[in-house]
Amino acid sequence: MASKGPKDDFGFFLIIIGIVALAWVGAGAPSGGGNYGNNNQNSSENNTPQTQEEKRQVENKKSIGTLSPLSEYISLRAGSLGGSDPKNEYLEIEVSNNAPSRINITGFTIKSAVSGRGTDIRKATILPFTGVLNVEETIYLSPGDRAYLITGRSPNGYSFKENKCVGYLGQYNHYPSLPSCPSPRDEILPFIGATYRNTCFDYIDSISSCTVPTLDFETSLSLGYDCAQYVTTKINYSECLKKHRNDRDFYGKQWWIYLNYDEPLWDTRREIVLLQDLNKQTVAYFEY
């Protein structure tokens, strides 16, 4: 039998080295290798915001706080913002049609999560009258109702609910604009004799909705006494209430609620506005 030489021993050594190398590769790198450090870094990065936008969203979520059970039914959005006149700055609250019942919002807080400025929502006059001290009551928003939260002061001194005649109060320059009223031409008109009948009814047809007409001396003569008397005493807010306050559709679904500030309340950008309930839980919010 031939004896083994140095070459045979070297070849055997190479085979052993190859087997060990294959076993090492199959088992994978040791757990203390560089890949472990990279995986740990990625895991840490996944738990940390990567952009300024993500960081901002995290901070905003902290500002919003705990959501109220009512948040399912109430939305808050911008109406008109960014101006210099508080009478023209307003937000909108709306109650969804699927809300199970009306919601009392008196005592809710509307505030900026950024500046902390804000105020509580106070009571309103359900049915306003002119020339008298109006009683203020709790504000209940029914399903489908909308409330305008106007930063400035009320032109006529109170917050109020929409009704069929309230457009006559538009002479005080409310914003948002008040709804239209029953047209004078559609009311039950007085008996007017044949001499002035056509002239009178043509004039009434020309009166715009929600307008309180005034007559000069010549116009009064041309209309005749009965017509002039009707126009100047029966086409106004008080008379509209007498005729329509018992109508089934007398009340509308909008409210004008004034916060009584003398300067704008909301920042023109990077603002977060919160509507909070009596427990200081967030009912609705929006950001811009």
C-alpha positions in Angstrom: 0.0 0.0 0.0 1.3 3.4 -0.9 1.9 5.9 2.0 0.2 9.3 2.2 2.3 12.2 1.0 2.2 15.9 2.0 -0.2 16.7 -0.9 -2.8 14.2 0.4 -2.7 15.8 3.9 -3.1 19.3 2.4 -6.1 18.2 0.4 -7.7 16.7 3.4 -7.1 19.9 5.3 -8.9 21.9 2.6 -11.9 19.6 2.7 -12.2 20.1 6.5 -12.0 23.9 6.1 -14.7 23.8 3.5 -17.1 21.8 5.6 -16.6 24.2 8.6 -17.2 27.2 6.3 -20.4 25.8 4.9 -21.7 25.0 8.4 -20.9 28.6 9.6 -22.8 30.1 6.7 -25.8 27.9 7.2 -26.0 28.8 10.8 -26.0 32.5 10.1 -23.9 35.3 11.5 -23.4 35.5 15.3 -26.1 37.4 17.2 -23.7 40.0 18.2 -22.9 41.1 14.6 -23.5 44.3 12.8 -27.0 43.5 11.5 -28.3 43.5 15.0 -27.3 47.0 15.5 -29.0 48.1 12.2 -32.2 46.3 13.1 -32.3 48.0 16.5 -31.8 51.4 14.9 -34.7 50.8 12.4 -37.0 49.7 15.2 -36.1 52.9 17.1 -36.7 55.0 14.1 -40.1 53.4 13.5 -41.2 54.6 16.9 -40.0 58.2 16.4 -41.5 60.7 13.9 -39.3 61.0 10.9 -40.6 64.4 9.6 -41.7 67.7 10.9 -45.2 66.9 9.8 -45.3 63.7 11.8 -44.0 65.6 14.9 -46.6 68.3 14.4 -49.4 65.7 14.2 -48.2 64.1 17.5 -48.2 67.5 19.2 -51.6 68.4 17.8 -53.1 65.1 19.1 -51.8 66.1 22.6 -53.5 69.5 22.2 -56.8 68.0 21.1 -57.1 65.9 24.3 -59.8 63.4 25.1 -62.7 63.2 22.7 -66.2 63.7 24.0 -68.9 61.0 23.3 -70.7 63.9 21.5 -67.9 64.1 18.9 -69.7 61.5 16.9 -72.5 63.9 16.2 -71.0 67.4 16.1 -68.7 69.0 13.5 -66.8 72.3 13.7 -65.4 74.1 10.6 -64.2 77.5 9.5 -66.7 80.0 8.2 -64.9 83.2 7.6 -61.4 83.8 9.1 -58.5 86.0 8.6 -60.1 89.4 8.5 -59.6 92.4 10.7 -63.3 92.9 11.7 -64.5 90.5 14.5 -68.1 91.0 13.3 -67.1 89.2 10.1 -65.2 86.4 11.7 -67.1 83.2 12.4 -67.0 79.4 12.8 -69.8 76.9 12.1 -71.1 74.2 14.4 -73.3 71.6 12.9 -75.2 68.7 14.4 -75.6 65.6 12.2 -79.0 64.4 11.2 -78.4 61.1 12.9 -77.9 62.6 16.3 -80.3 60.8 18.7 -81.6 63.9 20.3 -81.1 67.7 20.6 -77.8 68.8 22.3 -77.4 71.6 24.9 -74.3 73.6 23.9 -74.7 76.4 26.5 -71.6 76.3 28.6 -69.4 74.7 26.0 -66.0 76.3 25.5 -64.7 77.4 22.1 -60.9 78.0 22.3 -57.6 78.0 20.6 -55.3 75.1 21.5 -52.4 77.3 20.4 -53.0 80.6 22.1 -55.5 79.5 24.8 -57.8 82.3 23.8 -61.5 81.6 23.9 -64.8 81.8 25.8 -67.8 79.9 26.9 -71.0 79.8 24.7 -73.7 81.7 26.5 -77.5 81.7 26.2 -79.5 83.1 23.3 -82.9 84.6 22.6 -85.1 82.0 20.9 -87.6 84.5 19.6 -86.3 88.1 19.6 -88.5 91.1 19.8 -87.6 94.7 19.0 -87.8 97.5 21.4 -87.9 95.3 24.5 -85.5 93.5 26.8 -85.3 90.0 25.4 -85.2 86.9 27.6 -82.2 84.6 27.0 -82.5 80.8 27.1 -80.4 77.7 26.9 -79.3 76.8 23.4 -80.4 73.4 22.2 -79.2 72.3 18.8 -81.5 69.7 17.2 -80.3 67.2 14.6 -79.5 69.1 11.4 -79.1 72.4 13.2 -76.2 74.8 12.4 -74.9 77.6 14.7 -72.7 80.4 13.6 -70.2 81.4 16.3 -69.4 85.1 15.4 -66.5 86.6 17.2 -67.8 90.1 17.4 -70.8 91.7 19.2 -74.4 91.3 18.1 -75.7 94.3 16.1 -78.9 94.2 18.0 -77.6 93.1 21.4 -78.4 89.4 21.6 -77.8 85.9 20.0 -80.9 84.4 18.4 -82.4 81.5 16.5 -83.6 81.8 12.9 -87.3 82.3 12.3 -89.4 83.1 9.2 -89.4 86.9 10.0 -85.9 87.4 11.4 -84.6 88.8 8.0 -86.3 92.1 8.9 -83.5 92.5 11.5 -81.0 92.5 8.6 -81.1 96.3 8.8 -78.5 95.8 11.6 -76.0 94.3 9.1 -75.7 90.8 10.4 -73.0 88.5 9.0 -73.6 85.8 7.8 -76.6 87.3 6.1 -80.0 86.6 7.5 -82.6 84.5 5.5 -85.4 86.0 3.5 -88.9 86.8 4.9 -92.3 86.2 3.4 -92.8 88.6 0.5 -95.2 91.5 1.1 -97.0 90.6 -2.1 -97.8 87.1 -0.8 -99.5 88.3 2.4 -103.3 88.9 2.7 -103.6 92.4 1.3 -106.1 95.0 2.5 -109.2 96.1 0.6 -108.3 99.1 -1.6 -110.9 101.0 -3.6 -110.8 101.0 -7.4 -109.1 104.5 -7.6 -105.9 103.4 -5.9 -106.1 99.6 -6.2 -103.6 99.0 -9.1 -101.2 101.7 -8.0 -101.2 100.3 -4.4 -100.7 96.7 -5.4 -98.0 97.6 -7.9 -96.1 99.4 -5.2 -96.4 96.5 -2.8 -95.1 94.1 -5.5 -92.0 96.3 -5.8 -91.1 96.0 -2.1 -88.2 93.7 -1.5 -88.4 90.9 1.0 -87.5 91.9 4.6 -87.6 95.6 3.8 -89.5 98.1 5.9 -90.7 100.7 3.5 -90.7 104.4 4.1 -92.9 106.8 2.1 -92.4 110.4 1.3 -95.3 112.8 1.1 -95.8 112.5 -2.7 -95.7 108.8 -2.7 -98.2 108.6 0.1 -100.6 110.9 -1.9 -100.2 108.7 -5.0 -101.0 105.5 -3.1 -104.0 106.9 -1.2 -104.6 106.9 2.5 -105.6 103.3 3.1 -102.7 101.9 1.1 -100.1 104.3 2.6 -101.4 103.3 6.1 -101.0 99.6 5.3 -97.5 100.0 3.9 -96.2 102.0 6.7 -97.7 100.0 9.6 -98.1 96.4 8.4 -94.9 95.6 6.6 -92.3 95.1 9.3 -90.9 92.6 11.8 -93.5 92.9 14.5 -96.4 92.5 12.1 -94.7 89.5 10.4 -94.5 87.8 13.8 -98.2 88.3 14.4 -99.0 86.7 11.0 -96.5 83.8 11.1 -95.3 82.8 14.5 -97.8 80.0 14.7 -96.8 78.6 11.3 -95.4 75.0 11.6 -92.3 76.1 9.7 -91.8 79.3 11.6 -88.5 78.4 13.2 -85.5 77.5 11.0 -82.4 75.4 11.7 -79.7 78.1 12.1 -78.5 80.2 15.1 -76.5 83.4 15.2 -74.4 83.2 18.4 -72.1 86.1 19.3 -68.9 85.8 21.4 -68.7 89.6 22.1 -65.1 90.2 21.3 -63.8 93.5 20.0 -61.0 92.1 18.0 -60.4 88.9 15.9 -60.0 85.8 18.1 -58.4 83.2 15.8 -54.9 83.3 14.3 -54.7 83.5 10.5 -52.6 80.4 10.2 -51.3 77.4 12.1 -54.3 77.5 14.4 -56.1 74.6 16.2 -59.7 75.4 17.4 -61.4 73.2 19.9 -65.0 72.9 21.0 -65.1 71.4 24.4 -68.1 70.2 26.5 -68.8 70.9 30.2 -66.3 68.1 31.1 -63.6 69.8 29.0 -63.6 66.9 26.6 -63.2 67.8 22.9 -66.5 67.7 21.1 -65.1 68.9 17.7 -62.0 70.5 16.4 -60.3 71.7 13.2 -56.9 73.0 12.3 -55.4 75.1 9.5 
